[in-house]
Amino acid sequence: MGIAAYKRTISETESPRQIERRVLSRVTSELERLASDYDSTEQGLEKLGILANGLRDALWQNQRVWQAFQRDLSSEGNSLSPDLRAGLISLSFWVDTHTRGVMKGQNKVGPLVNINRTIIRALDGNTLQVME
């Protein structure tokens, strides 16, 4: 089966919400795998090594997901309430800013994982809780 057929099959069997959840879950799992080592390390060289060994790519993938959310939330056809859309767009800006801080060694990865997990729960149909 070609890649186009595979993508078509997925889009025919999964709702957009399920696809968003699957993609966000995949990137969050990768962030989680690398987060504890990075977040517990104080040494700049060790942090650079963790970034070079996969965390940078996972952060980039996470940013891409959030940028896609932002584009979708900004589109006229988005059916979410204006308040929820605005809150999620604001959150996407926070993700971008926080990620840049992680890349500089100033922020931890854990808050990104927590935000993603909250959104995953919401995509599962659970109500969006206040994010801490």
C-alpha positions as YAML, in Angstrom:
chain: A
units: angstrom
residues:
- id: 1
  name: MET
  ca: [0.00, 0.00, 0.00]
- id: 2
  name: GLY
  ca: [1.43, 3.39, -0.98]
- id: 3
  name: ILE
  ca: [1.80, 6.25, 1.47]
- id: 4
  name: ALA
  ca: [-1.05, 8.18, -0.19]
- id: 5
  name: ALA
  ca: [-3.39, 5.21, 0.24]
- id: 6
  name: TYR
  ca: [-2.28, 4.84, 3.87]
- id: 7
  name: LYS
  ca: [-2.99, 8.54, 4.57]
- id: 8
  name: ARG
  ca: [-6.37, 8.27, 2.86]
- id: 9
  name: THR
  ca: [-7.25, 5.20, 4.96]
- id: 10
  name: ILE
  ca: [-6.34, 7.03, 8.16]
- id: 11
  name: SER
  ca: [-8.34, 10.12, 7.21]
- id: 12
  name: GLU
  ca: [-11.34, 7.93, 6.36]
- id: 13
  name: THR
  ca: [-11.24, 5.96, 9.62]
- id: 14
  name: GLU
  ca: [-10.22, 8.64, 12.14]
- id: 15
  name: SER
  ca: [-11.90, 11.90, 12.96]
- id: 16
  name: PRO
  ca: [-9.77, 15.06, 12.93]
- id: 17
  name: ARG
  ca: [-9.91, 15.04, 16.73]
- id: 18
  name: GLN
  ca: [-8.58, 11.45, 16.84]
- id: 19
  name: ILE
  ca: [-5.78, 12.34, 14.43]
- id: 20
  name: GLU
  ca: [-4.82, 15.37, 16.54]
- id: 21
  name: ARG
  ca: [-4.82, 13.21, 19.65]
- id: 22
  name: ARG
  ca: [-2.68, 10.50, 18.03]
- id: 23
  name: VAL
  ca: [-0.11, 12.96, 16.71]
- id: 24
  name: LEU
  ca: [0.08, 14.89, 19.97]
- id: 25
  name: SER
  ca: [0.37, 11.65, 21.96]
- id: 26
  name: ARG
  ca: [3.26, 10.46, 19.81]
- id: 27
  name: VAL
  ca: [5.26, 13.67, 20.20]
- id: 28
  name: THR
  ca: [4.44, 13.88, 23.92]
- id: 29
  name: SER
  ca: [5.73, 10.34, 24.49]
- id: 30
  name: GLU
  ca: [9.03, 11.33, 22.89]
- id: 31
  name: LEU
  ca: [9.24, 14.48, 25.01]
- id: 32
  name: GLU
  ca: [8.50, 12.45, 28.16]
- id: 33
  name: ARG
  ca: [11.20, 9.94, 27.30]
- id: 34
  name: LEU
  ca: [13.82, 12.69, 27.29]
- id: 35
  name: ALA
  ca: [12.37, 15.18, 29.77]
- id: 36
  name: SER
  ca: [13.46, 13.70, 33.08]
- id: 37
  name: ASP
  ca: [17.13, 13.53, 32.14]
- id: 38
  name: TYR
  ca: [17.08, 17.06, 30.74]
- id: 39
  name: ASP
  ca: [15.06, 18.57, 33.58]
- id: 40
  name: SER
  ca: [17.21, 16.99, 36.29]
- id: 41
  name: THR
  ca: [20.49, 18.06, 34.70]
- id: 42
  name: GLU
  ca: [22.12, 21.30, 35.77]
- id: 43
  name: GLN
  ca: [25.20, 21.06, 33.55]
- id: 44
  name: GLY
  ca: [25.00, 22.98, 30.28]
- id: 45
  name: LEU
  ca: [27.10, 20.45, 28.39]
- id: 46
  name: GLU
  ca: [24.89, 17.58, 29.52]
- id: 47
  name: LYS
  ca: [21.80, 19.52, 28.44]
- id: 48
  name: LEU
  ca: [23.39, 20.13, 25.05]
- id: 49
  name: GLY
  ca: [24.06, 16.40, 24.72]
- id: 50
  name: ILE
  ca: [20.46, 15.53, 25.51]
- id: 51
  name: LEU
  ca: [19.25, 18.12, 23.01]
- id: 52
  name: ALA
  ca: [21.58, 16.69, 20.37]
- id: 53
  name: ASN
  ca: [20.49, 13.12, 21.10]
- id: 54
  name: GLY
  ca: [16.84, 13.57, 20.24]
- id: 55
  name: LEU
  ca: [15.27, 16.22, 22.44]
- id: 56
  name: ARG
  ca: [15.78, 19.01, 19.89]
- id: 57
  name: ASP
  ca: [13.92, 16.95, 17.26]
- id: 58
  name: ALA
  ca: [11.11, 16.15, 19.71]
- id: 59
  name: LEU
  ca: [10.80, 19.84, 20.61]
- id: 60
  name: TRP
  ca: [10.70, 20.77, 16.93]
- id: 61
  name: GLN
  ca: [7.98, 18.19, 16.25]
- id: 62
  name: ASN
  ca: [5.99, 19.51, 19.22]
- id: 63
  name: GLN
  ca: [6.27, 23.05, 17.88]
- id: 64
  name: ARG
  ca: [5.06, 21.87, 14.47]
- id: 65
  name: VAL
  ca: [1.99, 20.27, 16.06]
- id: 66
  name: TRP
  ca: [1.21, 23.46, 17.99]
- id: 67
  name: GLN
  ca: [1.74, 25.59, 14.87]
- id: 68
  name: ALA
  ca: [-0.75, 23.37, 13.03]
- id: 69
  name: PHE
  ca: [-3.20, 23.82, 15.92]
- id: 70
  name: GLN
  ca: [-2.68, 27.56, 15.70]
- id: 71
  name: ARG
  ca: [-3.39, 27.62, 11.96]
- id: 72
  name: ASP
  ca: [-6.52, 25.54, 12.44]
- id: 73
  name: LEU
  ca: [-7.72, 27.63, 15.36]
- id: 74
  name: SER
  ca: [-7.21, 30.81, 13.30]
- id: 75
  name: SER
  ca: [-9.23, 29.56, 10.35]
- id: 76
  name: GLU
  ca: [-12.73, 30.86, 9.77]
- id: 77
  name: GLY
  ca: [-14.15, 27.36, 9.61]
- id: 78
  name: ASN
  ca: [-13.06, 26.40, 13.12]
- id: 79
  name: SER
  ca: [-16.16, 25.52, 15.14]
- id: 80
  name: LEU
  ca: [-14.75, 25.97, 18.66]
- id: 81
  name: SER
  ca: [-16.07, 28.86, 20.71]
- id: 82
  name: PRO
  ca: [-14.17, 32.13, 20.26]
- id: 83
  name: ASP
  ca: [-13.04, 32.09, 23.91]
- id: 84
  name: LEU
  ca: [-11.66, 28.56, 23.69]
- id: 85
  name: ARG
  ca: [-9.97, 29.33, 20.37]
- id: 86
  name: ALA
  ca: [-8.35, 32.45, 21.82]
- id: 87
  name: GLY
  ca: [-7.16, 30.53, 24.88]
- id: 88
  name: LEU
  ca: [-5.65, 27.76, 22.79]
- id: 89
  name: ILE
  ca: [-3.98, 30.22, 20.41]
- id: 90
  name: SER
  ca: [-2.49, 31.99, 23.42]
- id: 91
  name: LEU
  ca: [-1.32, 28.63, 24.73]
- id: 92
  name: SER
  ca: [0.36, 27.90, 21.38]
- id: 93
  name: PHE
  ca: [2.34, 31.14, 21.73]
- id: 94
  name: TRP
  ca: [3.35, 30.08, 25.24]
- id: 95
  name: VAL
  ca: [4.50, 26.69, 23.92]
- id: 96
  name: ASP
  ca: [6.67, 28.44, 21.35]
- id: 97
  name: THR
  ca: [8.22, 30.82, 23.89]
- id: 98
  name: HIS
  ca: [8.75, 28.08, 26.47]
- id: 99
  name: THR
  ca: [10.34, 25.80, 23.88]
- id: 100
  name: ARG
  ca: [12.86, 28.49, 22.97]
- id: 101
  name: GLY
  ca: [13.70, 28.71, 26.67]
- id: 102
  name: VAL
  ca: [14.27, 24.94, 26.79]
- id: 103
  name: MET
  ca: [16.61, 25.20, 23.82]
- id: 104
  name: LYS
  ca: [18.59, 27.87, 25.67]
- id: 105
  name: GLY
  ca: [18.78, 25.73, 28.81]
- id: 106
  name: GLN
  ca: [16.57, 28.13, 30.78]
- id: 107
  name: ASN
  ca: [13.31, 26.15, 30.95]
- id: 108
  name: LYS
  ca: [12.33, 22.59, 31.76]
- id: 109
  name: VAL
  ca: [10.55, 20.21, 29.38]
- id: 110
  name: GLY
  ca: [8.04, 19.01, 31.99]
- id: 111
  name: PRO
  ca: [5.60, 21.92, 31.58]
- id: 112
  name: LEU
  ca: [5.36, 21.21, 27.83]
- id: 113
  name: VAL
  ca: [4.54, 17.58, 28.60]
- id: 114
  name: ASN
  ca: [1.91, 18.66, 31.16]
- id: 115
  name: ILE
  ca: [0.22, 21.02, 28.69]
- id: 116
  name: ASN
  ca: [0.19, 18.33, 26.01]
- id: 117
  name: ARG
  ca: [-1.26, 15.75, 28.39]
- id: 118
  name: THR
  ca: [-4.03, 18.18, 29.33]
- id: 119
  name: ILE
  ca: [-4.89, 18.74, 25.67]
- id: 120
  name: ILE
  ca: [-4.78, 14.98, 25.00]
- id: 121
  name: ARG
  ca: [-7.32, 14.45, 27.80]
- id: 122
  name: ALA
  ca: [-9.51, 17.16, 26.26]
- id: 123
  name: LEU
  ca: [-9.26, 15.50, 22.85]
- id: 124
  name: ASP
  ca: [-10.36, 12.27, 24.54]
- id: 125
  name: GLY
  ca: [-13.58, 14.07, 25.40]
- id: 126
  name: ASN
  ca: [-12.72, 15.06, 28.93]
- id: 127
  name: THR
  ca: [-13.39, 18.66, 29.84]
- id: 128
  name: LEU
  ca: [-10.51, 21.07, 29.65]
- id: 129
  name: GLN
  ca: [-9.24, 21.64, 33.18]
- id: 130
  name: VAL
  ca: [-7.41, 24.72, 34.33]
- id: 131
  name: MET
  ca: [-3.82, 24.21, 33.31]
- id: 132
  name: GLU
  ca: [-1.20, 24.80, 35.95]
...
